[in-house]
Amino acid sequence: MVRDREPRPPSPERPLGHLLGRAHSRLTRMTAEALAPHGVDGHELTVLAVLADGEVLSQADAAARLGVDRTTMVSLIDGLEDHALVERRRSPHDRRRNLVTLTPLGEECLRQAERARRAAEHLFLAPLDEQTAAALRRALGTLVPEERPPVPLP
């Protein structure tokens, strides 16, 4: 005897964490593709932006601003220095500290890569109308308040 199946209940909403994770993965992929021609990744772009903030920072100060450990920061700065995007010099006041500044090539890379990052974000948000995209940014900003003001980019 074949029984009639009871209708399935509607599937529950996809969990927010799942949706946010998938959105983050997609945006990260799109951003990585946009930054690749500029020879930097998202982490390196963030370091360049912090170093362009207007004040000369030591590696340790930059690491603290970014919330990364010193070992990670040394690795990031090494890579940027290898590509002539930043330069280190000893602090005249404390020989144990390395001050890090952008080179002219680093400043140009930052400008171009930041433009590419913004374009990737725009493409990511393209399925939404402007009001919805702005509302999404506001809502996420409310849920994830900044600890410090954003780094102004050129």
KOLSEKOL-627542 format. One record per residue: residue in three letters; y, z, x of N, C-alpha, C in turn. Coordinates in steps of 0.02 Angstrom, whole numbers, padded with zeros to 5 digits, always signed. Example, Ala and Ser with C-alpha at 12.3 -4.5 7.8 and 13.67 -1.06 7.14 Angstrom:
BEGIN
ALA-00284+00390+00660-00225+00390+00615-00165+00390+00660;SER-00112+00354+00642-00053+00357+00684+00002+00394+00645;
//
This chain:
BEGIN
MET-00058+00000+00042+00000+00000+00000+00062+00000+00045;VAL+00108-00043+00029+00169-00048+00068+00223-00008+00032;ARG+00252+00036+00070+00305+00077+00041+00372+00044+00053;ASP+00415+00052+00006+00483+00028+00017+00516+00075+00067;ARG+00547+00044+00116+00582+00085+00165+00647+00110+00136;GLU+00662+00170+00155+00727+00195+00134+00780+00163+00178;PRO+00837+00148+00149+00889+00117+00191+00910+00165+00247;ARG+00922+00135+00304+00944+00175+00362+01015+00200+00349;PRO+01027+00261+00370+01097+00284+00365+01140+00244+00413;PRO+01203+00237+00398+01246+00199+00443+01245+00233+00512;SER+01248+00191+00564+01247+00220+00631+01310+00260+00642;PRO+01302+00316+00676+01361+00358+00688+01411+00322+00733;GLU+01472+00345+00731+01522+00316+00776+01498+00324+00847;ARG+01515+00274+00887+01497+00280+00958+01537+00338+00987;PRO+01505+00379+01028+01540+00436+01057+01601+00415+01097;LEU+01653+00454+01093+01715+00439+01127+01705+00433+01202;GLY+01665+00477+01231+01652+00474+01303+01621+00407+01322;HIS+01576+00382+01281+01545+00317+01294+01598+00261+01292;LEU+01639+00262+01241+01691+00210+01235+01741+00213+01292;LEU+01762+00273+01309+01810+00280+01365+01778+00259+01431;GLY+01715+00276+01441+01680+00257+01501+01673+00182+01507;ARG+01655+00149+01452+01648+00076+01453+01715+00042+01464;ALA+01768+00069+01431+01835+00040+01441+01857+00049+01514;HIS+01845+00108+01541+01863+00121+01611+01826+00073+01658;SER+01761+00064+01646+01722+00019+01689+01748-00052+01685;ARG+01765-00075+01625+01790-00143+01617+01858-00151+01652;LEU+01903-00103+01641+01969-00107+01673+01962-00103+01749;THR+01918-00061+01774+01907-00055+01846+01882-00121+01875;ARG+01835-00152+01841+01809-00217+01863+01864-00270+01865;MET+01903-00273+01811+01957-00323+01807+02009-00311+01861;THR+02025-00248+01873+02074-00231+01924+02048-00248+01994;ALA+01985-00233+02007+01955-00249+02072+01958-00324+02085;GLU+01942-00363+02034+01945-00436+02042+02016-00459+02056;ALA+02065-00429+02023+02135-00448+02032+02161-00428+02101;LEU+02136-00371+02127+02160-00347+02192+02125-00379+02251;ALA+02065-00405+02241+02025-00433+02297+02064-00483+02339;PRO+02101-00530+02310+02137-00577+02352+02190-00545+02397;HIS+02209-00485+02381+02260-00449+02420+02230-00404+02473;GLY+02164-00400+02476+02130-00363+02528+02131-00288+02520;VAL+02145-00264+02459+02145-00191+02447+02105-00177+02383;ASP+02083-00115+02378+02052-00094+02316+02099-00045+02281;GLY+02079-00020+02224+02122+00025+02185+02141+00088+02222;HIS+02094+00117+02261+02110+00177+02299+02163+00163+02352;GLU+02153+00107+02387+02201+00089+02440+02269+00073+02411;LEU+02271+00040+02353+02334+00026+02321+02370+00090+02303;THR+02334+00139+02279+02364+00204+02262+02392+00237+02324;VAL+02357+00234+02381+02383+00262+02443+02448+00227+02463;LEU+02448+00161+02459+02509+00124+02477+02567+00145+02432;ALA+02554+00154+02367+02606+00174+02320+02633+00243+02337;VAL+02589+00289+02354+02611+00357+02372+02653+00355+02435;LEU+02632+00315+02483+02670+00311+02546+02737+00276+02537;ALA+02744+00236+02485+02806+00200+02472+02854+00242+02431;ASP+02836+00303+02416+02874+00346+02371+02944+00365+02396;GLY+02959+00351+02459+03027+00364+02483+03031+00415+02539;GLU+02984+00461+02542+02986+00510+02596+02927+00497+02643;VAL+02938+00509+02707+02884+00501+02755+02835+00559+02747;LEU+02772+00542+02739+02721+00593+02727+02672+00596+02785;SER+02645+00654+02796+02590+00661+02842+02526+00641+02804;GLN+02473+00629+02842+02409+00614+02810+02390+00671+02763;ALA+02400+00732+02785+02381+00791+02744+02423+00794+02681;ASP+02488+00780+02686+02531+00781+02627+02510+00727+02577;ALA+02495+00667+02603+02474+00612+02559+02407+00631+02526;ALA+02362+00660+02563+02297+00681+02535+02308+00732+02479;ALA+02353+00779+02490+02367+00830+02439+02396+00797+02375;ARG+02441+00750+02384+02470+00715+02326+02418+00677+02286;LEU+02370+00649+02322+02319+00609+02289+02260+00651+02265;GLY+02257+00713+02288+02201+00756+02268+02135+00736+02301;VAL+02140+00710+02363+02079+00692+02399+02073+00736+02461;ASP+02012+00743+02486+02003+00784+02546+02028+00746+02607;ARG+02039+00783+02660+02067+00753+02722+02022+00699+02752;THR+01957+00710+02749+01911+00661+02778+01916+00594+02741;THR+01920+00597+02675+01928+00536+02636+01994+00502+02652;MET+02046+00543+02660+02111+00515+02675+02111+00480+02743;VAL+02080+00511+02792+02076+00481+02859+02042+00413+02853;SER+01988+00409+02816+01951+00346+02807+01995+00294+02773;LEU+02031+00313+02721+02075+00266+02687+02131+00241+02733;ILE+02162+00287+02769+02216+00268+02815+02188+00224+02872;ASP+02129+00240+02897+02098+00199+02949+02091+00126+02926;GLY+02066+00117+02865+02058+00050+02838+02124+00013+02830;LEU+02174+00049+02804+02240+00018+02795+02272+00002+02862;GLU+02261+00046+02911+02289+00034+02978+02254-00025+03011;ASP+02188-00032+03001+02151-00088+03029+02178-00155+03004;HIS+02206-00155+02943+02234-00216+02914+02310-00220+02923;ALA+02337-00177+02966+02408-00177+02983+02453-00164+02922;LEU+02428-00127+02874+02468-00111+02814+02505-00045+02821;VAL+02480-00001+02864+02513+00063+02877+02511+00075+02953;GLU+02555+00120+02974+02552+00142+03043+02559+00218+03046;ARG+02525+00247+03094+02528+00319+03106+02571+00331+03167;ARG+02605+00388+03165+02638+00411+03225+02640+00487+03223;ARG+02641+00516+03281+02642+00589+03285+02709+00615+03258;SER+02706+00671+03225+02766+00703+03201+02805+00729+03262;PRO+02870+00717+03265+02909+00744+03321+02914+00820+03319;HIS+02899+00849+03261+02905+00922+03253+02839+00959+03260;ASP+02783+00922+03251+02717+00953+03254+02668+00900+03277;ARG+02649+00902+03339+02606+00851+03368+02536+00848+03336;ARG+02518+00898+03298+02453+00898+03264+02454+00855+03201;ARG+02514+00838+03177+02520+00801+03114+02534+00727+03127;ASN+02500+00684+03090+02512+00613+03091+02555+00594+03032;LEU+02611+00562+03045+02653+00536+02991+02630+00464+02978;VAL+02628+00445+02916+02604+00378+02897+02658+00342+02859;THR+02672+00281+02880+02722+00239+02846+02693+00169+02834;LEU+02720+00136+02784+02701+00067+02771+02733+00022+02823;THR+02697-00029+02842+02725-00082+02884+02758-00132+02836;PRO+02797-00178+02863+02824-00231+02819+02768-00269+02782;LEU+02712-00281+02817+02655-00314+02785+02627-00270+02729;GLY+02625-00204+02740+02602-00157+02689+02648-00157+02628;GLU+02713-00161+02639+02761-00163+02584+02751-00226+02542;GLU+02740-00282+02575+02729-00345+02540+02662-00343+02503;CYS+02611-00316+02534+02546-00310+02502+02552-00266+02439;LEU+02588-00211+02444+02598-00167+02387+02632-00205+02330;ARG+02685-00242+02344+02720-00279+02292+02673-00328+02257;GLN+02638-00368+02296+02594-00419+02267+02534-00389+02231;ALA+02503-00339+02262+02444-00308+02232+02463-00270+02168;GLU+02521-00239+02168+02543-00203+02108+02555-00253+02051;ARG+02583-00310+02067+02593-00363+02016+02525-00384+01988;ALA+02476-00393+02032+02409-00413+02011+02376-00358+01968;ARG+02387-00295+01986+02359-00240+01947+02389-00239+01877;ARG+02455-00248+01873+02488-00250+01807+02462-00308+01765;ALA+02452-00365+01797+02426-00423+01760+02356-00409+01734;ALA+02314-00375+01773+02247-00357+01751+02250-00310+01691;GLU+02295-00261+01693+02304-00216+01637+02326-00254+01574;HIS+02373-00300+01584+02398-00340+01528+02341-00380+01497;LEU+02300-00410+01538+02242-00448+01514+02192-00402+01478;PHE+02181-00343+01506+02136-00295+01475+02160-00276+01404;LEU+02225-00266+01398+02254-00245+01334+02269-00304+01287;ALA+02258-00365+01309+02276-00425+01270+02245-00426+01200;PRO+02185-00400+01188+02159-00401+01120+02199-00358+01071;LEU+02241-00314+01096+02282-00270+01054+02352-00299+01047;ASP+02383-00288+00989+02454-00307+00984+02495-00257+01024;GLU+02558-00273+01036+02600-00231+01079+02606-00160+01054;GLN+02614-00151+00988+02621-00084+00960+02558-00043+00971;THR+02500-00074+00961+02437-00038+00969+02426-00021+01043;ALA+02442-00067+01087+02435-00053+01159+02481+00004+01180;ALA+02543+00004+01155+02590+00058+01171+02565+00125+01142;ALA+02537+00122+01082+02510+00183+01051+02451+00210+01091;LEU+02409+00165+01115+02352+00186+01157+02376+00221+01220;ARG+02426+00192+01253+02453+00223+01314+02482+00292+01298;ARG+02520+00297+01244+02549+00362+01225+02495+00413+01210;ALA+02444+00392+01173+02390+00439+01155+02353+00462+01217;LEU+02337+00416+01261+02302+00436+01323+02347+00481+01366;GLY+02412+00466+01368+02459+00508+01405+02462+00579+01377;THR+02455+00585+01311+02454+00651+01280+02389+00688+01297;LEU+02334+00652+01297+02269+00683+01312+02261+00700+01385;VAL+02293+00661+01429+02287+00670+01501+02357+00676+01531;PRO+02388+00735+01522+02456+00742+01548+02457+00739+01625;GLU+02511+00713+01651+02517+00707+01724+02538+00774+01753;GLU+02509+00788+01812+02527+00849+01847+02593+00841+01883;ARG+02606+00779+01905+02668+00764+01939+02694+00699+01908;PRO+02758+00687+01915+02784+00624+01889+02750+00565+01924;PRO+02744+00509+01889+02712+00451+01920+02750+00427+01981;VAL+02713+00399+02028+02742+00371+02088+02780+00308+02070;PRO+02846+00305+02083+02882+00244+02067+02859+00187+02112;LEU+02844+00131+02082+02821+00073+02121+02877+00022+02125;PRO+02877-00016+02180+02930-00066+02189+02927-00120+02136;
//
